[in-house]
């Protein structure tokens, strides 16, 4: 299984967690395992789900800082929020992928699950977290 596929599984699990307001990583992984009809839940997907859920409040706070005035995260559709949370977690914590590649992976997930407008929005928002030398 590729890193992209494992990232996609993690994003879908976070989407399920956000819908059901589930905070227990094990429960989220189990629900995703069933919903996605998987035999196993990949280790890297588990790592991402654990990381996002353990840091959700901080991730959402960071993302909120870059929203336009009057916007709140609850106005963002749930699939885009899941993409943002997984990408930001990876950008800040992954030893597997560098931040620019994590942003590109988020945009690839947009191509699969979201819209062109959302892709522009996600790119603009996540670009704030790329360190400029």
N, C-alpha and C positions, 0 to 999 in steps of 0.2 A: 504494500500500500504506500502511496506517495505522501509526502508531507502535505501537499495540497489537499489530498483526500482526507487526511487526518484533521487538517484545519477545518475543512468543510463540515466534518462530523462534529467537531467541537462547537463551531458556530451554530449548527442546527440544535445542539444540546442547549446552548446558552439561550437560543430563541425559545425553546420549550420552557426553560427555567424562568425566563422573563414573562412568558405568558401565564404561567401558573404561580408566579411569585415564589418559586422553590429556591431555597438557599442551600440545601444539603447536596453536596457534589455527588455523593454516591447515588442518591435518589435520582438526580438529574441524569447521570450516566445510564442508570438502569432504564429510565423512561425513554431515553434516546435509543438505547440498544433495541428496545421493543419497537418503538415508532419507526426506526430506520431499518428494521429487520436485519440487524447485524448479528453475526455469530460471536464476535468479540468486540469490545470497545478498546480501540488502540491506546497504547500507553501515552503517546504524545497528545492525543485528544483528551485523555484523562488529566494530564498535566495542565493543559490549557483551561479546561473546565474548572479544575481546582483553583487555579490561579485567578481566573476571572471572578469566580464566586467569592473567594477569600478577599479580593481587592475591589469588589464591585462598587462600593461606596466611593472609594478614592478615584477609581477610573471614571465614574460618572461625574464626580466633582470636577475632575480635570477637563473632561469633555465639555461640561457646562460652561466653563470659563471662556470658551471660544465660540459659543453660540451667539447669534445676533441678539441685540437687545430685545427683550420681550419673549424670546424663545426659551423653552425648557425641554429637557430630554423627553418628557412625556408626550411631546408633539411629534417626535421622530417615530416612524413606523418601527415595529419590533424587530423586523429582520435587519434593518439598517443599524439599529442599536446593537444588535448581537454582533454584526460585522465590526462595528466601531470598537466594542469592548474587547473582542478577541484580538483585533489588530493592535490596539493600544497596549494591551497586556504584553503581546509579543514584542512590540517595539521597545518596551521598557525592560523586559525581563528575559527574553529568549537568548539562549546561548547557541541556538540552532540557526537563527536567521537574523540578518541585520535589519535595522529600522526601515531603510528604504525598500528592501525586499518585502518586509512585512506589509508596508503600505501598498506595494504592488499586488501582493496576495489579496489584500482587502478589496482592491479594485477588480481582481479576477472573480472574487465572490459576488461582487455587485453585478458583473456580467451574467452570472448564473442565476442570481436570486432577486435582483432588484432592477432599478430603472437607470436610464442614462442621467436623469436629473439627480438621482440619489448618488450615482457614481461621482458626479462633479462635487456634490456636497461633501461626501465622505473624503474625497481627495483633498479638498480645501481644508476640512477640519483636521484631518490627520497630518497634513503638511506642517501644521503648527508644532508638531512634536518631533520633527526632524531637526537634529542639531546642525546648525550651519557653522562651518569653520571660518 
